[in-house]
């Protein structure tokens, strides 16, 4: 009888430990995801706007600009973008509200996946091959009008 109680208590203690471990891991993962990518998003928007204005006034607006270029040209500091270390982030400098599937921003992650913000406000994640196909379709007339597959 006493052995049964001990096993029962050990089982409850083990279950409690597992629950605590799961909660700790889940909250840690949640906290890491909740960390902001940019400490000051309005500064990023201002930097993009200033870059586009400056380049347009010179007649040299490229189709896109990387976050690294914005830092190199002094529109942002490395502290502004430290949340995206290890990623290559690029922004489109053109907007066409008639084409909802255009890519406004993309982030190439260290594992090769590409996360894109589309013109319709959605966020899509692509494998490298799927991104190449999708972006290739965008360059064709009428391409990607039905959205990602």
N, C-alpha and C positions, 0 to 999 in steps of 0.2 A: 504494500500500500504506500509506504513512504517513498519507494523507488518511483512509483507512478507520479507522485506529486513533484518529485525532483525533475523528472523528464518533462512534465507539463510546464513547470516554471522555466526550465531551460528552453523549451520550445517558444514560450511567450517572450522570453528575453531575446532569443535569436530573431524572432519576428520583429520585435521592437527595434533591434539593432538594424535590421534590413530596411525598415521604414525610415529610420533616421538617416541612414546612408543615402537612400534614394532621394529624400527631401534635400539633403545637403548637396548632392550632385545636381539635382534639378534646379535648385536656387542658384548654384554657381553658374550653370549654363545660362540661366535666365539673366543673371547679372551681367555676364560677358556679352550677351546679345543686346542688352539694353544700353551699353556704352555708346555714346554718340560717335558717329564717324567724324563729324566736324564739330569742333567746339563752338563755332560761330557761323552757322549757316547763312545769316544775312551777309556776312563778310564774303563768303564764297559767291553769293549772287552778285554782290557789288563788284567783286573782282571780275567775274565773267562779263558783266555789263561794261565795265571800264575797258577791258580788253577789246571787246567788240566795237565799242565807240572809237577807241584809239586806232584800231586797224581799219575800220570803215573810213575814218577821216583821211587815212593814208591811201585808201583804195587797195588795201592788201588783206582783206578779211579772208582767212583760210576757212575751209569747210568745217574744221574742228580744231580744238585746242586741248592739250593734255594738262592735267593738274601740275605735272612737273614743269611745263612751260610757264604756267601762271606763277609758279614759285621762282623760276629762273629770271623772269622778267620783272619781278618785284611786286606783282599784284597780290600775292599771298606770301606768308612765311612758312617755314617748315613746321613750326609749332601749330599753324592753322590746319595742317593736313596730316598730323602724326597718326591719326586713326586709320589711315589707309596704307600704312607701311606695307610693302610687299605686293601692292596691287598697282596696276597701271590703269588710271582713270582718265577718260577722255570725254569731252563735251562737244556736242554739235553747236555750231555758231549760227545755224539757219533753222528756221521754224516755218512749217507749212501746215496750217490747221486742216487742210484738205487731205492730208496723208497721216492718219492716226497711227500707223504702224512704223513710222520713222523712228529711228533710235536717237533720243536726245542725249543720253549719257550711257557710257558703258564702263564696266570695271572688270578687267582681266584679273582673275584671282590666281594665287600661286599654284593652285591645283589644275589650272587650265580652263576652268569653267568661266563663262562670261555672263555677268549679270547686267541687264540692260533696262533702262528707263525708257519706255516708249512714249511717243507723242500723245497717246490716249490716256496717259497717266498710269498705265499698268507697268509692272516690273516682271521681267521674264528672265529665267536662267537657261542658258544654252550650253551644250557641250561644245568644244572647239569646232567640231565638224558641222554641227547644226547651226552654229553662229555664222560660219563661213557661207553655208547655203542660204541662210536667211538674209544676211547682208548682201549677198550676191543678187538675190531676188529684188532687193530694194533698188538696186542700180538699174534695173530693167524698167522700161515704161510700164506703169500699171502694176509693178511688182509689190508683193506682200500686202495687197489690199484686203485680204481675208484674215490677216493676222497670223501669228505663229501657230505651228501645228503642235 
